[in-house]
Amino acid sequence: MSKENRYQEYDTWAWLYNQTMGPEYSKSQLQPIETLLLPKIAKNTKVLDVCCGTGHLVQLLSEKGYQMTGLDGSEAMLTYASKNAPQAQFILDDARTFELPPIFDAVFSTSASLNHIMSIDELKQVFERVYAALKENGLFLFDLNHPNQMTKWWTGGIAEGEITSNYAWAIASRYYPQDNTGYFKVILFQAPTNQTNPLKLPKLLLYKLLNLRILTRLRLKVLARFSQWEKNWQSSEITYHVKGYPHAEVESALIAAGFSDIELRTLEGDNTIDENHSVYFICHKAKKCH
Ligand SMILES: C[S@@+](CC[C@H](N)C(=O)[O-])C[C@H]1O[C@@H](n2cnc3c(N)ncnc32)[C@H](O)[C@@H]1O
């Protein structure tokens, strides 16, 4: 795949992802990896993180002794990843077309990265690329936001965000069940760099307070009208398109790519899939019959 076609849409907000979602998501994503993957592979084996982003999770696993490689399409995300996980290897490539020899004991992809793959044919290509990179019997774990979950939660409102003394960000997401597509928007507000009127102490304290978990609803309300709160901060938006895949469609694509023993789990590792969480698929590289 040429550089132009490589998925690189996270370049623009890599700096923000690196200090917000990167560290936060890596903590929650470690749980399914520890429950569903690590008990089934030997320590210090080779593991590949596809769509590794800023490499925070790669670092947590390097610290546990695994030989980590991360792959991502965004050069800016990988620049942070190399700093966050200095012992790991990183590969700048697209998940749909990368080619690696069968050297990995396990491959994973987290934080619903694969919802960015916009067709089932391309998702199957990702599965084929992962299959080729796994050793025989190797394991593949990934999560996807699923249609029922996105229908329930992605209704257009602001779902998360944060306010600091010189920038604020918010994420709004929307899903259209009729064609299983959706998007999320990252909205960014930045204070002027040569701010002549820096924030006064009461406002600074208010913003700090609003970031408390207990005040999430209020914070999201403020963020929804943030351009009125800080009239001279510059706002910008980036939109990311996603695709929702019914479980059966994903399973068929996995089987077509050669995977077997497919199990579906929640983040906590149980098998009652609900509308409140993404679904984790775990499967084996089966030996192909010729
Ligand atoms: C939501 S972030 C998740 C990053 C990381 N896995 C985490 O848990 O924080 C999605 C990542 O997937 C990458 N990505 C999306 N589609 C890709 C593709 N086709 N090829 C390579 N990387 C891709 C983006 O560049 C981004 O870094």
The ligand as a Tripos MOL2 file, in Angstrom:
@<TRIPOS>MOLECULE
LIG
   27    29     1     0     0
SMALL
NO_CHARGES

@<TRIPOS>ATOM
      1 C1         -8.3550    4.3470   19.0330 C.3       1 LIG1
      2 S1         -6.6630    4.3360   18.5980 S.3       1 LIG1
      3 C2         -6.1190    2.9760   19.6180 C.3       1 LIG1
      4 C3         -4.6560    2.9870   19.8930 C.3       1 LIG1
      5 C4         -4.1850    1.9380   20.9060 C.3       1 LIG1
      6 N1         -4.4560    0.5840   20.4450 N.3       1 LIG1
      7 C5         -4.8200    2.1630   22.2640 C.2       1 LIG1
      8 O1         -5.4470    1.2390   22.8080 O.co2     1 LIG1
      9 O2         -4.6640    3.2740   22.8120 O.co2     1 LIG1
     10 C6         -6.7050    3.6400   16.9800 C.3       1 LIG1
     11 C7         -5.3490    3.4510   16.3240 C.3       1 LIG1
     12 O3         -5.5350    2.6370   15.1810 O.3       1 LIG1
     13 C8         -4.6910    3.1160   14.1460 C.3       1 LIG1
     14 N2         -5.2830    2.6220   12.8730 N.ar      1 LIG1
     15 C9         -6.5690    2.6900   12.4690 C.ar      1 LIG1
     16 N3         -6.7180    2.1000   11.2780 N.ar      1 LIG1
     17 C10        -5.4920    1.6440   10.9140 C.ar      1 LIG1
     18 C11        -4.9980    0.9330    9.7800 C.ar      1 LIG1
     19 N4         -5.7920    0.5820    8.7640 N.pl3     1 LIG1
     20 N5         -3.7010    0.6050    9.7650 N.ar      1 LIG1
     21 C12        -2.8580    0.9450   10.7690 C.ar      1 LIG1
     22 N6         -3.2750    1.6390   11.8580 N.ar      1 LIG1
     23 C13        -4.5700    1.9790   11.9390 C.ar      1 LIG1
     24 C14        -4.7160    4.6230   14.3090 C.3       1 LIG1
     25 O4         -3.6200    5.2350   13.6690 O.3       1 LIG1
     26 C15        -4.6930    4.7430   15.8350 C.3       1 LIG1
     27 O5         -3.3800    4.8310   16.3140 O.3       1 LIG1
@<TRIPOS>BOND
     1     1     2 1
     2     2     3 1
     3     2    10 1
     4     3     4 1
     5     4     5 1
     6     5     6 1
     7     5     7 1
     8     7     8 2
     9     7     9 1
    10    10    11 1
    11    11    12 1
    12    11    26 1
    13    12    13 1
    14    13    14 1
    15    13    24 1
    16    14    15 ar
    17    14    23 ar
    18    15    16 ar
    19    16    17 ar
    20    17    18 ar
    21    17    23 ar
    22    18    19 1
    23    18    20 ar
    24    20    21 ar
    25    21    22 ar
    26    22    23 ar
    27    24    25 1
    28    24    26 1
    29    26    27 1
@<TRIPOS>SUBSTRUCTURE
     1 LIG1         1 GROUP 0 **** ****
